[in-house]
Amino acid sequence: MGKTYRTLRKIIIALLGLPVLIIGLILIPLPGPGVLVTAGGLFILSLEFEWADRHLQRFKKIINQLIDKSMKKVREKKSLK
């Protein structure tokens, strides 16, 4: 039962995560939450697939860098006032 369960889990996660990831990638150039949907798809896939987890970690790193950069600019503007 263990091997069958793991295989079935992998298939279900792939069937749920891949469409979310594809829709997110399509939405990125369009107005809307494309980046969030893409991250959601990667999160779902990362539950079972190592490659998706690597991409999700890279995505988180880039987002955190952007947040830090934005916060730095906000602090600079506040200190100029």
C-alpha positions in Angstrom: 0.0 0.0 0.0 2.9 2.4 0.7 4.2 2.6 -2.9 0.7 2.8 -4.3 -0.2 5.6 -1.9 3.0 7.6 -2.8 2.4 7.2 -6.5 -1.3 8.2 -6.2 -0.3 11.2 -4.1 2.3 12.3 -6.7 -0.2 12.0 -9.5 -2.9 14.0 -7.6 -0.4 16.7 -6.7 0.7 17.0 -10.3 -2.9 17.1 -11.5 -3.7 19.9 -9.1 -0.4 21.9 -9.3 0.4 21.9 -13.0 -2.8 23.6 -14.1 -2.4 26.2 -11.4 1.2 26.8 -12.4 0.3 27.1 -16.1 -2.6 29.5 -15.5 -0.3 31.6 -13.3 2.3 31.8 -16.0 -0.3 32.8 -18.5 -1.6 35.5 -16.1 1.8 37.1 -15.5 1.7 39.5 -18.5 -2.0 40.2 -17.9 -3.5 42.3 -15.2 -4.2 40.3 -12.2 -2.6 38.0 -9.6 -0.3 36.1 -12.0 2.7 36.0 -9.7 0.6 34.8 -6.7 -1.1 32.1 -8.8 2.3 31.0 -10.1 3.7 30.9 -6.5 0.6 28.9 -5.5 1.2 26.3 -8.3 4.9 26.0 -7.3 3.8 25.5 -3.6 1.4 22.7 -4.5 4.0 21.0 -6.7 6.8 21.5 -4.1 4.9 19.2 -1.8 6.0 16.3 -3.9 8.6 17.5 -6.5 12.1 18.6 -5.6 12.5 20.7 -8.8 9.4 22.8 -7.8 10.7 23.3 -4.3 14.0 24.7 -5.7 12.1 27.1 -7.9 9.8 28.1 -5.0 12.8 28.8 -2.8 14.4 30.9 -5.6 11.1 32.7 -6.0 10.9 33.5 -2.3 14.5 34.8 -2.3 13.7 37.2 -5.2 10.5 38.4 -3.5 12.3 39.0 -0.2 15.0 41.0 -2.0 12.4 43.1 -3.7 10.6 43.7 -0.4 13.9 44.7 1.3 14.7 47.1 -1.6 11.3 48.7 -1.4 11.4 49.1 2.3 14.9 50.7 2.0 13.5 53.2 -0.5 10.5 54.0 1.8 12.8 54.6 4.8 15.0 56.9 2.7 12.0 58.9 1.6 10.8 59.2 5.2 14.2 60.3 6.4 14.3 63.1 3.7 11.1 64.7 5.1 
